[in-house]
């Protein structure tokens, strides 16, 4: 019984550590741009898409200006 409990605890600890490593190394945070329209619709553009690559530099510039 004790051996099974230790095995289960070791497995859970390994799974938790693995998920943390995955999030930090492989799960790179990507910028996202949400565009809202007058009719209430919204489009989310993720970094790497052609539309986002054109608009993200403009959005970053606007945010930098607003923060000053």
Secondary structure as the mmCIF struct_conf table of DSSP 4:
data_model
#
loop_
_struct_conf.conf_type_id
_struct_conf.id
_struct_conf.beg_label_comp_id
_struct_conf.beg_label_asym_id
_struct_conf.beg_label_seq_id
_struct_conf.end_label_comp_id
_struct_conf.end_label_asym_id
_struct_conf.end_label_seq_id
HELX_RH_AL_P HELX_RH_AL_P1 UNK A 2 UNK A 25
TURN_TY1_P TURN_TY1_P1 UNK A 26 UNK A 26
BEND BEND1 UNK A 27 UNK A 27
STRN STRN1 UNK A 32 UNK A 36
TURN_TY1_P TURN_TY1_P2 UNK A 38 UNK A 39
BEND BEND2 UNK A 40 UNK A 40
STRN STRN2 UNK A 42 UNK A 46
TURN_TY1_P TURN_TY1_P3 UNK A 47 UNK A 48
BEND BEND3 UNK A 49 UNK A 49
HELX_RH_AL_P HELX_RH_AL_P2 UNK A 50 UNK A 67
#
